[in-house]
Amino acid sequence: MSTKTYDQYCGIAAALDVIGDRWTILILRELSFGEQRFTDLRTGLPGIATNLLSERLRSLEDAGLVEQRELPAPAARMVYALTRTGRRINPVLRSLAEFGLPFLDEPLEGHVRPRMAIFGGLASLLDPAAAVGLDLRIRFDLDDEQHWLEVRDGRLVRADQTATPDLTFTGSAAALVELCRGASPEALGERLLIEGSAEARKAFARCFLAKASRIMALR
């Protein structure tokens, strides 16, 4: 935890006392994707100094938000992960991502990480009310990376990657960000191909794209 404090009896101030230091929220973002080695974090956070990353991780461990885990053989490596308390940050991260979408510059091809476009972009647009009773499994093949997203009864859950996807997105992460920012699938053309039934496409548009249009209209 930071030695600096706002010294206010306020939940927002108390949260910022814990996660308000520079780079801290981005470290939590990386860990929200799953267990990460120290080197993985360095790769995902270009520009952070090694000693500062170590310092921030220690502070997060002291706050009970992050823990170190030893993976069993054959991996046999130390990784960092969110604790049960730390996972409470996930809806906060999605809300921040949603808030930040209108402030992003136009995405450039080759400069957008696929999982950032999915979990830091598209996932933030889920409308839980529109997704009640829906089961939708989506596979993304973006820039030579494969990721999955699953919506189950209004919530994002860990996707079953052994099952057949209802929708498959193939193309670039930059094009997916454009979709999140209000571009129509037709306008993206071959940069982002969407395969799936008409029913699955309509469900996706209802649960994700309707909210994207409302947010971008606020620019």
Secondary structure, 3 states (H helix, E strand, C coil): CCCCCCCCCCHHHHHHHHHCCCCHHHHHHHHHCCCECHHHHHHHCCCCCHHHHHHHHHHHHHCCCEEEEECCCCCCCEEEEECCCHHHHHHHHHHHHHHHHHHCCCCCCCCCCHHHHHHCCHHHHCCCCCCCCCEEEEEEEECCEEEEEEEECCEEECCCCCCCCCEEEEECHHHHHHHHCCCCHHHHHHHEEEEECHHHHHHHHHHHHHHHHHHHCCC
